Amino acid sequence: MIMFANIIVSGLDMFRRCGLTKRNIAVLAFSLSFGLGFTQVPGIFDVFPDVVKTVFAENCVAIVFVIAVILDRVLPVEKDAV
C-alpha cells in the first residue's frame, strides 16, 4: 500500500511542478475518469480482438496513459502557460 501511495503522490507532485492549468487539470480529470470508468465496465472490450482486451481490459493504467497522451496532443496549449 505504501508503494502505491508513493507512486500516486509522485504523480501528483509532477502535476504540481508543471503547473495546474485548466488544460492540465482537464487532461488529468478526463484520463482518470476514463480509466476508472472502463474498469467498472469490463465487458466494453468484448468487441475488440484478444490483444486489445489483454492490454486494456486488465490494465487501467494503459487506458489512462493512452487517453492522457491523446488529450495532451489534441487540447490547445494555453498561451499564458508557455
C-alpha positions, -999 to +999 in steps of 0.1 A: +000+000+000+028+024+008+044+018-025+012+026-045+006+056-023+041+068-031+035+064-068+003+084-066+019+112-046+049+113-070+025+117-099+005+145-082+038+162-074+048+161-111+015+178-120+021+204-092+056+212-106+044+216-142+016+239-131-020+231-127-035+250-156-071+244-167-057+223-196-036+201-173-065+196-149-087+186-178-062+160-190-058+146-155-095+145-148-106+130-181-079+104-182-085+092-147-123+092-151-120+071-183-096+047-167-119+042-137-149+040-159-135+013-182-125-008-152-162-007-140-175-019-173-150-047-184-175-061-210-168-030-231-138-047-246-156-078-257-159-065-293-122-059-297-095-085-306-078-105-278-047-084-280-066-052-272-086-070-244-053-083-228-037-048-228-066-026-219-092-047-200-068-060-175-047-028-171-064+005-164-030+023-163-027+016-201-061+033-207-052+063-186-019+066-204-034+065-239-062+089-230-037+113-214-014+113-245-043+118-269-057+147-248-022+162-245-019+163-283-055+174-291-062+201-265-048+235-274-020+249-253-028+280-233-007+310-244-002+321-208+013+287-198+041+288-224 
